[in-house]
């Protein structure tokens, strides 16, 4: 069984991606801080005949995140697809002139240390398989910095650079690295930003394996 690990799994996008990849025969490893939320999502997926397990971890604790992904691979099989998509904390989004150096610690832990720890944990397994997909899912400030969201703008820029470097380095090994930028909010019922529509987009990116940065919607919307 192929396995997808969704870091930052929740009832919106994470659940939709779990259902979408589960329908394609993937086992699903759900990683988030809230054990009860994970248990509820596992039960929901099981009711739809998707094999899933929850693994609690805080993305700001790299060793904890790596241990959760290691446990996921042991329980479900080698992680073939990694999605890194936790929702940033509201206190990361301070205006740039009010942002002190200490205010950047959380965003950097969240959007740089976390992704690096996750990728380093799953990459040996992908290389052994000879294939893999790594998704970074970010808001619009990853593409256009926002002066009122300095922490995420700065940290997403670093995460984007890391992902792009991986994309260039790993393509020759059969490992596709891509970023999905979602301008504005994920919106139920929206033709392109409904969670199910975004899950379909990510499935298509996994299949097509073309290019690094993709947009869920126009940036000016």
C-alpha positions in Angstrom: 0.0 0.0 0.0 1.2 3.5 -0.9 1.1 6.0 2.0 0.5 9.7 2.2 1.5 11.6 5.3 -0.5 14.8 5.8 1.2 17.2 8.3 -1.3 19.6 9.7 -4.3 17.4 9.1 -7.6 18.9 10.1 -11.3 18.8 9.1 -10.8 21.0 6.0 -8.1 20.5 3.4 -6.4 17.7 5.3 -9.6 15.6 5.5 -10.4 16.3 1.8 -6.9 15.2 0.7 -7.1 12.1 2.9 -10.4 11.1 1.3 -9.1 11.9 -2.2 -5.9 9.9 -1.9 -7.7 7.2 0.1 -10.0 6.6 -2.8 -6.9 5.9 -4.9 -5.8 3.2 -2.5 -3.4 5.2 -0.4 -3.0 4.6 3.3 -3.2 7.9 5.2 -1.0 9.0 8.0 -2.5 12.1 9.8 -0.2 14.3 11.8 -1.4 17.1 14.0 -1.2 18.3 17.6 -4.8 17.4 18.7 -5.2 13.7 19.4 -9.0 14.0 19.6 -9.2 15.7 16.2 -7.0 12.9 14.7 -9.2 10.2 16.2 -12.3 11.8 14.8 -10.8 12.0 11.4 -9.6 8.5 11.5 -13.1 7.3 12.3 -14.6 9.4 9.5 -12.1 7.9 7.0 -12.7 4.4 8.2 -16.4 4.8 7.6 -15.5 5.5 4.0 -13.2 2.5 3.8 -9.9 4.5 3.9 -7.1 3.0 6.0 -5.8 5.8 8.3 -3.9 6.3 11.5 -3.3 9.4 13.6 0.1 10.5 14.9 0.2 13.5 17.3 3.1 15.9 16.9 3.8 19.6 17.1 5.5 20.9 13.9 7.5 23.3 16.0 9.2 20.4 17.7 11.3 18.8 14.9 12.3 15.7 16.8 8.7 15.0 17.7 7.6 15.5 14.1 10.3 13.2 12.8 9.3 10.5 15.3 5.7 10.8 14.2 6.6 10.3 10.6 8.8 7.4 11.5 6.0 5.8 13.4 3.7 6.4 10.4 6.0 4.6 8.0 6.3 1.7 10.4 2.5 1.4 10.8 1.4 2.0 7.3 4.4 1.6 5.0 6.9 3.9 3.4 5.7 7.4 2.9 5.4 8.0 -0.8 3.6 11.4 -0.6 4.3 14.1 2.0 2.0 17.1 2.4 3.1 19.9 4.6 0.1 22.1 5.2 -0.3 23.2 8.9 -2.3 26.4 9.4 -0.1 29.2 10.7 -0.8 30.8 14.1 -2.6 34.2 14.0 0.2 35.7 16.1 2.6 35.1 13.3 0.8 37.8 11.3 2.0 41.1 12.8 2.6 44.3 10.7 6.2 44.5 9.5 7.1 47.6 11.5 5.8 45.9 14.7 7.7 42.7 14.1 10.7 42.2 16.3 13.4 39.6 15.8 11.9 37.4 18.5 8.5 37.4 16.7 10.1 35.5 13.8 11.1 32.5 15.9 7.7 30.9 15.8 7.1 31.4 12.0 10.6 30.1 11.2 10.1 27.0 13.4 6.8 26.4 11.8 7.7 27.0 8.1 11.4 26.1 8.0 12.4 23.8 10.8 9.2 21.8 10.5 9.4 21.2 6.7 13.1 20.4 6.8 12.6 17.8 9.6 9.7 16.2 7.8 11.5 16.0 4.4 14.7 14.6 6.0 12.6 11.9 7.7 10.7 10.7 4.7 13.3 11.2 1.9 15.4 8.0 2.5 12.2 6.0 2.0 11.3 7.8 -1.1 14.7 7.3 -2.5 14.5 3.6 -1.7 11.2 3.4 -3.6 12.6 5.4 -6.5 9.6 7.7 -6.4 7.8 10.2 -4.3 5.9 13.5 -4.1 6.4 16.3 -1.6 3.8 19.1 -1.4 4.2 22.4 0.3 0.8 24.2 0.7 1.0 27.9 1.5 -1.1 31.1 1.5 -0.8 33.9 -0.9 1.9 35.7 1.1 4.3 32.9 -0.1 4.1 34.5 -3.5 3.4 38.2 -2.7 4.6 39.4 0.8 2.0 41.2 2.8 3.0 44.1 5.1 0.5 43.1 7.7 1.6 39.5 7.8 5.3 39.9 8.1 6.0 36.6 10.0 4.3 34.3 7.5 5.5 36.4 4.5 9.2 36.0 5.6 8.9 32.4 6.7 6.9 31.3 3.7 9.5 32.9 1.5 12.1 30.7 3.1 9.9 27.6 2.9 9.3 28.4 -0.8 13.1 28.7 -1.4 13.7 25.3 0.3 11.0 23.6 -1.7 12.3 25.0 -5.0 15.8 23.8 -4.2 14.4 20.4 -3.5 12.4 20.4 -6.7 15.5 21.1 -8.7 17.7 18.6 -6.9 15.3 15.7 -6.6 13.6 15.6 -10.0 16.2 13.4 -11.5 15.6 10.8 -8.7 11.9 10.5 -9.5 10.8 12.6 -6.5 8.5 15.5 -7.4 8.5 18.6 -5.1 5.7 21.2 -5.7 4.0 24.1 -4.0 0.4 25.0 -4.0 -0.3 28.6 -3.2 -3.9 29.3 -2.0 -4.7 33.0 -2.2 -7.1 34.2 0.5 -9.1 31.6 2.5 -10.0 28.0 1.8 -13.7 28.5 1.0 -16.3 25.7 1.0 -18.4 25.9 -2.1 -15.8 27.9 -4.1 -15.2 26.4 -7.5 -11.4 26.3 -7.0 -10.9 26.8 -3.3 -13.3 24.3 -1.8 -11.4 21.7 0.1 -12.5 18.9 -2.3 -11.5 21.0 -5.3 -8.1 21.7 -3.7 -7.7 18.0 -3.0 -8.4 17.3 -6.7 -5.8 19.9 -7.6 -3.2 18.2 -5.4 -4.0 14.8 -6.8 -3.6 16.2 -10.3 -0.2 17.7 -9.3 0.8 14.3 -8.0 -0.1 12.7 -11.3 1.2 15.3 -13.7 4.5 16.0 -11.9 5.1 19.2 -13.7 6.6 22.5 -12.4 7.2 23.7 -8.8 4.7 26.5 -8.0 1.0 26.2 -8.7 -1.8 28.6 -7.8 -5.2 27.5 -6.6 -6.7 30.8 -7.7 -5.8 34.2 -9.1 -3.6 36.2 -6.7 -5.7 39.4 -7.1 -8.9 37.7 -5.9 
